[in-house]
């Protein structure tokens, strides 16, 4: 029987435009696969031209058949910098790395171990896609931009909050017919110095201390290639500063719903939209926490029979605190798939962002790149 990562990689399978793997070893009990892709982009923005990394990553998946229908598995994935990481251009939310990794050639993206059963589901421990990403990840599939509106990658890669690539997480996943269920808990205490993570913040000792968090997501497959999802994530956070003279305990919450049509990567139409509401989760351009915010991500792709693909979409996250802060942009792109392993692409980002005080903060960007999957 072929070994499976039962429900653990649901979010990845639903959202990655280039799922592929190379089998390195297989016998009647165990298997080892190599996966990932290498990519690079030539980026032009306001007179600044540079070659940037294309979210390159490499992973190994191990699996071993146990008794009574159970299997054990593990996965390790690293971000790989093909070019310098010291870039002033942040192209998308998922390109943000965790604290201390900005200059690393290799940095951890995922790393978990678990066991699963086709009937009883799977349990995993480690750094893994958060449960809510099963809902928010359906629009995070552009080749260059995206991932900024749904709140998945707050404060780096979403590891602190559990909404993105959750750190130190334990997760249960199972499927009941067309219903997929994911439940997650983080048992951690992470200290986040904001002046190291967020640009534009004054030089002080303001810190966030993230405590335990939990998340839940439900996705349901409907007829006619439709699916819907709903998810919730909550983390306890304490804000301290001025030598601990200021201290405030808050709940960081993210609620998301999504609707998806079609299958990503196949010929024909794929469309998805995500809407979110959040409290104490987002930060504006000054590095200030936004008490209440609303987010939207939308993505539409169409792949023709001749392997030409067109893409379009929208990302927005805005403050509901009575100010003008909004990070918003539209994306238009095209890609050509020479094969399932290699493609070239181009995307244009039309920025419509505004700052806290209402001033415009537009930064239009054109990117041309290539990706090799393995």
C-alpha positions as CSV (number, residue, x, y, z in Angstrom):
1,X,0.0,0.0,0.0
2,X,1.3,3.4,-0.9
3,X,2.1,5.4,2.3
4,X,0.2,8.6,2.8
5,X,0.5,11.8,4.8
6,X,-3.1,11.5,5.8
7,X,-4.7,15.0,5.8
8,X,-1.6,16.6,7.2
9,X,-0.7,18.3,4.0
10,X,-4.2,19.2,3.1
11,X,-3.4,22.9,2.8
12,X,-0.3,22.3,0.7
13,X,-2.2,20.0,-1.6
14,X,-5.1,22.5,-2.0
15,X,-2.9,25.5,-2.6
16,X,0.4,24.8,-4.2
17,X,0.6,25.4,-8.0
18,X,3.5,22.9,-8.4
19,X,3.0,19.8,-6.3
20,X,5.7,17.4,-7.4
21,X,8.1,15.0,-5.8
22,X,11.0,12.7,-6.8
23,X,11.0,9.3,-5.2
24,X,14.5,8.6,-3.9
25,X,13.8,5.3,-2.1
26,X,10.9,2.9,-1.7
27,X,10.4,-0.7,-0.4
28,X,7.4,-2.5,1.0
29,X,7.6,-0.6,4.3
30,X,9.3,2.8,3.8
31,X,9.7,5.6,1.3
32,X,11.7,8.8,0.9
33,X,10.8,11.6,-1.5
34,X,12.5,14.8,-2.5
35,X,10.4,17.8,-3.4
36,X,10.4,21.6,-3.8
37,X,11.4,24.1,-6.5
38,X,14.1,26.6,-7.4
39,X,13.0,30.0,-8.7
40,X,14.3,33.5,-9.3
41,X,12.7,36.8,-10.5
42,X,14.0,39.9,-12.2
43,X,12.2,42.7,-10.4
44,X,11.7,46.3,-11.5
45,X,10.3,48.8,-9.0
46,X,10.6,52.6,-9.1
47,X,14.0,52.6,-10.7
48,X,15.3,49.8,-8.6
49,X,16.1,46.7,-10.6
50,X,17.3,43.5,-9.0
51,X,17.3,39.7,-9.2
52,X,15.4,38.3,-6.2
53,X,14.8,34.8,-4.8
54,X,11.6,33.2,-6.0
55,X,10.5,31.6,-2.7
56,X,12.8,28.6,-3.5
57,X,12.5,25.6,-1.1
58,X,13.6,22.0,-0.8
59,X,12.0,19.3,1.3
60,X,12.3,15.6,2.2
61,X,9.3,13.5,3.1
62,X,9.8,10.2,5.0
63,X,7.1,7.6,5.6
64,X,7.0,4.1,7.1
65,X,4.2,1.6,7.2
66,X,3.2,0.4,10.7
67,X,0.7,-2.3,11.9
68,X,-3.1,-2.2,11.7
69,X,-3.3,0.5,9.0
70,X,-1.2,3.1,10.7
71,X,1.7,4.9,9.1
72,X,4.5,7.1,10.6
73,X,5.9,10.1,8.6
74,X,8.1,13.1,8.9
75,X,8.8,16.1,6.7
76,X,11.6,18.7,6.7
77,X,11.5,21.7,4.4
78,X,14.0,24.6,4.1
79,X,13.8,27.9,2.3
80,X,16.8,28.3,-0.1
81,X,18.3,31.6,-1.1
82,X,19.5,31.5,-4.6
83,X,20.4,35.2,-4.4
84,X,21.0,37.7,-1.6
85,X,18.3,37.8,1.1
86,X,19.2,41.4,2.0
87,X,16.6,43.0,-0.2
88,X,14.5,46.0,0.5
89,X,11.7,44.6,-1.7
90,X,9.2,42.3,0.1
91,X,7.3,40.8,-2.7
92,X,4.7,38.8,-0.8
93,X,3.7,37.7,2.7
94,X,5.2,34.3,2.4
95,X,8.6,35.6,1.5
96,X,8.9,36.9,5.1
97,X,11.1,34.6,7.2
98,X,11.1,34.1,10.9
99,X,13.1,36.2,13.2
100,X,16.9,35.8,12.8
101,X,16.7,34.1,9.4
102,X,17.0,37.1,7.0
103,X,20.6,36.5,6.1
104,X,20.5,32.6,6.1
105,X,21.1,30.7,2.9
106,X,19.0,27.9,4.4
107,X,16.2,28.6,6.8
108,X,13.5,26.3,8.2
109,X,10.1,26.5,6.6
110,X,8.5,23.2,7.9
111,X,9.6,20.4,10.1
112,X,7.2,17.9,11.7
113,X,6.7,14.2,12.6
114,X,3.5,12.3,13.1
115,X,1.4,9.2,12.5
116,X,-1.9,8.6,10.8
117,X,-4.6,6.2,9.8
118,X,-7.1,6.5,6.9
119,X,-10.0,6.2,9.4
120,X,-8.7,7.8,12.6
121,X,-6.9,10.7,11.0
122,X,-3.4,12.0,11.7
123,X,-1.6,13.7,14.6
124,X,1.5,15.8,13.9
125,X,4.0,17.8,16.0
126,X,6.4,20.5,14.9
127,X,6.5,23.4,12.5
128,X,3.7,23.0,10.0
129,X,1.0,24.8,8.1
130,X,-1.5,26.2,10.6
131,X,-5.0,24.7,10.6
132,X,-6.6,28.0,9.4
133,X,-4.3,27.9,6.4
134,X,-6.6,25.2,4.9
135,X,-9.0,28.1,4.5
136,X,-6.8,31.1,3.8
137,X,-4.2,29.3,1.6
138,X,-6.5,28.9,-1.4
139,X,-5.6,32.3,-2.7
140,X,-1.9,32.3,-1.8
141,X,-0.8,30.8,-5.2
142,X,0.7,33.6,-7.3
143,X,4.2,33.0,-8.5
144,X,5.6,36.3,-7.2
145,X,3.0,38.3,-5.2
146,X,0.1,37.7,-2.8
147,X,-0.4,36.3,0.7
148,X,-0.8,39.8,2.2
149,X,-4.5,40.1,2.7
150,X,-5.6,37.1,4.7
151,X,-3.4,37.5,7.8
152,X,-1.5,34.2,7.3
153,X,2.0,35.7,7.6
154,X,1.8,38.2,10.4
155,X,5.1,38.9,12.0
156,X,7.3,37.0,9.6
157,X,6.0,33.6,8.4
158,X,3.0,33.3,10.8
159,X,4.9,31.0,13.1
160,X,4.3,33.0,16.3
161,X,0.5,33.3,15.8
162,X,-0.1,29.9,14.4
163,X,-1.9,31.2,11.3
164,X,0.9,30.6,8.8
165,X,3.7,28.1,9.3
166,X,2.9,27.4,12.9
167,X,5.8,26.8,15.2
168,X,5.8,24.2,18.1
169,X,2.3,23.1,17.1
170,X,0.4,19.9,17.6
171,X,-2.3,19.2,15.0
172,X,-5.1,16.7,14.4
173,X,-6.5,16.2,10.9
174,X,-9.2,13.9,9.5
175,X,-11.8,13.6,6.7
176,X,-15.4,12.6,7.1
177,X,-16.7,12.2,3.6
178,X,-16.5,15.6,1.9
179,X,-15.7,17.3,5.3
180,X,-12.1,18.0,6.3
181,X,-11.4,18.9,9.9
182,X,-8.2,20.4,11.3
183,X,-7.6,21.3,15.0
184,X,-4.4,22.8,16.3
185,X,-2.7,23.9,19.5
186,X,0.6,25.7,20.1
187,X,2.3,25.2,23.4
188,X,4.9,27.9,23.3
189,X,6.1,31.2,24.7
190,X,7.9,33.4,22.1
191,X,9.3,36.9,22.7
192,X,9.1,39.1,19.6
193,X,11.1,42.4,19.6
194,X,9.1,44.5,17.2
195,X,12.0,46.9,16.3
196,X,13.8,43.9,14.7
197,X,10.8,42.6,12.8
198,X,8.8,45.6,11.6
199,X,10.1,48.6,9.6
200,X,9.5,52.1,10.8
201,X,9.1,51.4,14.4
202,X,10.8,53.7,16.9
203,X,13.9,52.5,18.6
204,X,12.6,51.2,22.0
205,X,12.2,48.0,23.9
206,X,8.6,47.2,22.8
207,X,8.0,43.5,22.8
208,X,5.2,41.0,22.2
209,X,5.2,37.8,24.2
210,X,3.1,35.1,22.4
211,X,1.7,32.4,24.7
212,X,-0.4,29.3,23.8
213,X,-2.7,29.5,20.8
214,X,-5.3,27.3,19.1
215,X,-6.9,27.0,15.7
216,X,-9.7,25.1,14.0
217,X,-10.7,24.8,10.3
218,X,-13.5,23.1,8.4
219,X,-13.5,22.7,4.7
220,X,-16.3,21.0,2.7
221,X,-16.3,19.9,-1.0
222,X,-19.5,20.7,-2.8
223,X,-20.8,19.6,-6.2
224,X,-19.7,21.3,-9.4
225,X,-16.0,21.7,-8.3
226,X,-17.0,24.1,-5.5
227,X,-15.6,24.0,-1.9
228,X,-16.1,26.2,1.1
229,X,-14.1,26.7,4.3
230,X,-14.3,28.5,7.6
231,X,-11.5,28.8,10.2
232,X,-10.6,30.5,13.5
233,X,-7.2,31.1,15.1
234,X,-6.5,32.7,18.5
235,X,-3.3,33.5,20.3
236,X,-2.7,35.0,23.7
237,X,-0.2,37.9,23.5
238,X,1.2,40.3,26.1
239,X,2.6,43.7,25.0
240,X,5.4,45.0,27.1
241,X,7.7,48.1,26.8
242,X,9.6,50.8,28.5
243,X,11.5,48.4,30.7
244,X,8.3,46.5,31.5
245,X,6.6,49.5,32.9
246,X,3.9,49.1,30.3
247,X,2.1,45.7,30.1
248,X,-1.1,44.8,28.3
249,X,-2.6,41.3,27.7
250,X,-4.5,40.9,24.5
251,X,-6.1,38.2,22.3
252,X,-4.8,37.9,18.8
253,X,-7.7,36.5,16.7
254,X,-8.3,35.7,13.1
255,X,-11.5,34.5,11.5
256,X,-11.6,33.4,7.9
257,X,-14.1,32.1,5.3
258,X,-13.3,31.0,1.7
259,X,-15.0,29.8,-1.5
260,X,-13.1,27.9,-4.2
261,X,-13.9,26.7,-7.7
262,X,-11.9,24.3,-9.8
263,X,-8.5,22.6,-9.2
264,X,-5.3,24.6,-9.1
265,X,-2.7,23.7,-11.7
266,X,-5.1,21.9,-14.1
267,X,-6.5,23.1,-17.4
268,X,-9.4,25.4,-17.1
269,X,-10.7,27.9,-14.5
270,X,-9.5,28.1,-10.9
271,X,-11.0,30.9,-8.7
272,X,-10.9,31.5,-5.0
273,X,-11.8,34.3,-2.6
274,X,-11.0,34.7,1.1
275,X,-12.5,37.2,3.6
276,X,-11.1,37.7,7.1
277,X,-11.7,39.7,10.3
278,X,-8.9,40.1,12.8
279,X,-8.2,41.7,16.2
280,X,-4.7,42.6,17.4
281,X,-3.2,40.7,14.5
282,X,-2.0,43.2,11.9
283,X,0.5,46.0,12.0
284,X,0.5,49.3,10.0
285,X,3.4,50.9,8.3
286,X,4.5,52.6,11.5
287,X,4.7,49.3,13.3
288,X,1.6,50.0,15.4
289,X,-0.7,47.1,16.2
290,X,-4.1,47.4,14.5
291,X,-6.9,46.7,17.0
292,X,-9.4,45.6,14.3
293,X,-8.9,44.9,10.7
294,X,-10.6,43.4,7.6
295,X,-8.8,41.4,4.9
296,X,-9.7,40.2,1.4
297,X,-7.8,38.0,-1.1
298,X,-9.0,36.9,-4.5
299,X,-7.4,34.9,-7.2
300,X,-8.4,33.8,-10.7
301,X,-6.4,31.7,-13.1
302,X,-7.1,30.1,-16.4
303,X,-4.8,27.5,-18.0
304,X,-5.4,26.9,-21.7
305,X,-4.8,23.6,-23.5
306,X,-1.6,25.0,-25.0
307,X,-0.2,25.4,-21.4
308,X,-0.5,29.2,-21.4
309,X,-1.8,30.5,-18.1
310,X,-3.3,33.9,-17.2
311,X,-3.7,35.1,-13.7
312,X,-5.4,38.0,-11.8
313,X,-6.2,38.9,-8.3
314,X,-6.5,41.3,-5.4
315,X,-5.1,41.6,-1.9
316,X,-6.2,44.0,0.8
317,X,-6.0,44.4,4.5
318,X,-7.4,47.6,6.1
319,X,-7.8,49.1,9.5
320,X,-11.2,49.3,11.1
321,X,-9.8,51.6,13.9
322,X,-11.0,54.8,12.3
323,X,-7.7,55.6,10.4
324,X,-6.8,55.3,6.7
325,X,-4.3,52.4,6.8
326,X,-4.8,49.9,4.0
327,X,-2.4,47.6,2.2
328,X,-4.0,46.9,-1.1
329,X,-2.9,45.9,-4.6
330,X,-4.0,44.2,-7.8
331,X,-2.1,41.5,-9.6
332,X,-2.1,40.6,-13.3
333,X,0.2,37.9,-14.7
334,X,0.9,35.3,-17.4
335,X,2.8,32.0,-17.3
336,X,3.9,29.4,-19.8
337,X,4.4,25.8,-18.7
338,X,7.0,24.1,-20.8
339,X,6.4,21.0,-18.7
340,X,5.2,20.1,-15.2
341,X,8.8,20.8,-14.1
342,X,9.6,24.1,-15.7
343,X,7.7,27.4,-16.4
344,X,8.4,31.0,-17.0
345,X,6.1,33.8,-15.6
346,X,5.5,37.5,-15.3
347,X,3.4,39.4,-12.8
348,X,2.6,43.1,-12.4
349,X,1.6,44.5,-9.0
350,X,-0.5,47.7,-9.1
351,X,-0.3,49.1,-5.6
352,X,-3.2,51.1,-4.1
353,X,-2.0,51.3,-0.5
354,X,-2.5,54.2,1.9
355,X,-0.7,55.0,5.1
356,X,-2.2,55.6,8.6
357,X,-2.4,59.3,7.9
358,X,-4.1,58.9,4.5
359,X,-1.0,59.6,2.3
360,X,-0.5,57.2,-0.6
361,X,2.1,54.5,-0.4
362,X,1.9,53.0,-3.9
363,X,4.8,50.8,-5.1
364,X,4.1,49.3,-8.5
365,X,6.3,46.4,-9.3
366,X,7.0,44.3,-12.5
367,X,8.6,40.9,-12.1
368,X,9.7,38.3,-14.7
369,X,10.9,35.0,-13.5
370,X,11.3,31.2,-13.9
371,X,10.7,28.2,-11.7
372,X,12.1,24.6,-11.8
373,X,10.1,22.1,-9.8
374,X,11.5,18.7,-8.7
